């Protein structure tokens, strides 16, 4: 018998959504906001494409750019470039 770690919760939305998808085929699964300015668009595309496949098309991906300026430097970014960066990364994700 496997012991469940009840005090741990994954910080990975794709892992969490994939797990939920194994238990339902009825509800639409959605992210809160996936930041297109601080996440790699290729990784976002790969991860959510896999979950979309695994769930049979139940994923609704919500994207945004983020507005907390103090967070951008953590990722080597500048909030003043937030809108152009979001547009560029969204275009890369779509490709």
N, C-alpha and C positions, 0 to 999 in steps of 0.2 A: 504494500500500500504506500502510495506517495504522499508525503506530508506537504501541504500547501503553505507557502509563506504568505500569510495574510497581511503582514506589515509592509510588503513590497508591492509597488505598482510601477509598471513600465512607463518611462517617460517618452517612449517611442510611439507616436500615434499610429504608424502603419502596423506595428506589431500588435497593438491593442485592437485595432480594427480587424485585422486578420483573425485574431482569436475570437472576437465577437461574431464574425462572419461564419465561423464554423458551427455556431449555435442557432443561426437564424437564416431564413431565406425570404423573409417577408419585409422586414423593416429596411429603410434606406439608412445607410451609415454615412456620417458626415464628420469632417474635421471641424475644429473651431476655426482658427486662422493659421494657414501655413504661410510664413513670411517669405516672400519671393526676393527680398533684399539681403537676407542673411543666410539663406539656404542655397545650396548648389542646385540649379534648375534641372540638371541631368539626373542627379540623385533623386530629386522629388519625382520626376517623370518615371524613373525606373521603379521606385518604391511603390508609388500609387498605381502604376500600371499592373504591377504584380498583385497588389491587393484587389484591384478591380477585377482581374482575371480570377483570382481565388474566390472572390465573393459572388461571382456570376453577375457583375455589373451593379452592385449595390452601393458603390462609393460616390459621394458627392464631395468634391474637393473645393474648399473655400480658400481663396488666396488673398493676401494683403501685402502692404509694404512696411508696416510698423511705423510708429510715430514717436517712439521713445529714443530721443537723440543720444542719450548716454550709453545705449546698448550697441550702437553701430560700431564704435571703435573696437569692441571686443572681437569683431569679425573683420577688422581692417577696413571698415567702410566709413563714409561720411554721410550723415543724414541729408546734407544739402544735395547729394546725388541720389536721394531715395527714389524719386519718381522716375528719372531716366533708368536707374538700375532695375527697378521693378518692371518697367516696360521691356527692357532688354532681356531680363531673365524669363519673363513670361513668354516672349517670342521664342527664346531657346527651348523652353519647356514644350511649347506647341509644336516645334519642329521635331 
